[in-house]
């Protein structure tokens, strides 16, 4: 199992000041299936997918007013310490943390999406027929796989017609790639 | 808890046996180990590795994983596999480029010499060799133009995606020598 490296967490803030984040105060990751309205599903029996572009905050808006801000926040050192208990998550703190925040205009709701990259190595060593093979450690090393949140999206979608506005894509450009050589 | 991912390589007779890998060594046998047994060879005719069937195993706590893509860094052509040499991927003319679990086919050929080409008319991979364009150059699958392996949606722990099926093609003028490990990437949408 490879824990997913993350450097940003999503958040939404409502009109009454209520802040709803990717992780709860105990360090548990919130699952969209636990809070999205039925209208977020392609099929209302929940057997199908969640449409990423639906308003997942509709139920909470009824209680807290409309979403006024949304975005991605860097993790804090305290969170990093707290989440170390969870073997499925790896948190890294940015050296110069800057939040990515979008003010959500009246009549719009936020769009948040993340992409995860799973890297693995590919090895090949063409050899002449009957060549002497190297033993297992003869110049060859493992290239460990990496899993990390590589891209995040932030935008606003108009409630009346589902049109996008201010859609932004951030390639986090996390380089974990390792190069090894094979000596012939 | 969050979603966790493992890259798996399937070997053996259908339905195949999955093993988690961090490296996919292309070799001339149906094994998932990254050792130097049965390497690809350069010969007087074009040789192939056995094809490798790799997929993603998704576990942990998640709502939905979708849009499974796969690509290289576009640097596989530095492997000097010869004039027509390349790393090729099984291809479909339309829809997902990945092979469903139910269509898994064990890599085969002559151990230590060559695998069957994915597009071999007799011994090729049945899920791909009926297509008009049976293979694609994996070097052309890049982050800006990835291959969609699986457009399905995964909501259940555990889940296994479709396979990307790849193999090395080694032309007669390939050169052996110092080879750098390359990186391949699966990319998914997760909520």
Interface residues (C-beta under 8 A of the other chain):
Chain A: X1 X2 X3 X4 X28 X29 X31 X32 X33 X48 X49 X50 X52 X86 X88 X89 X113 X114 X115 X116 X117 X118 X119 X120 X121 X122 X123 X124 X125 X126 X127 X128 X129 X131 X133 X134 X135 X136 X138 X140 X142 X143 X144 X145 X147 X150 X151 X177 X178 X179 X180 X181 X182 X183 X184
Chain B: X1 X2 X3 X4 X5 X6 X7 X21 X22 X23 X24 X25 X26 X34 X35 X36 X37 X39 X40 X41 X42 X43 X49 X54 X56 X59 X60 X61 X62 X63 X64 X66 X72 X73 X76 X79 X81 X87 X113 X153 X155 X166 X168 X170 X174 X175 X176 X177 X178 X179 X180 X181 X182 X183 X184 X185 X186 X187 X188 X189 X190 X191
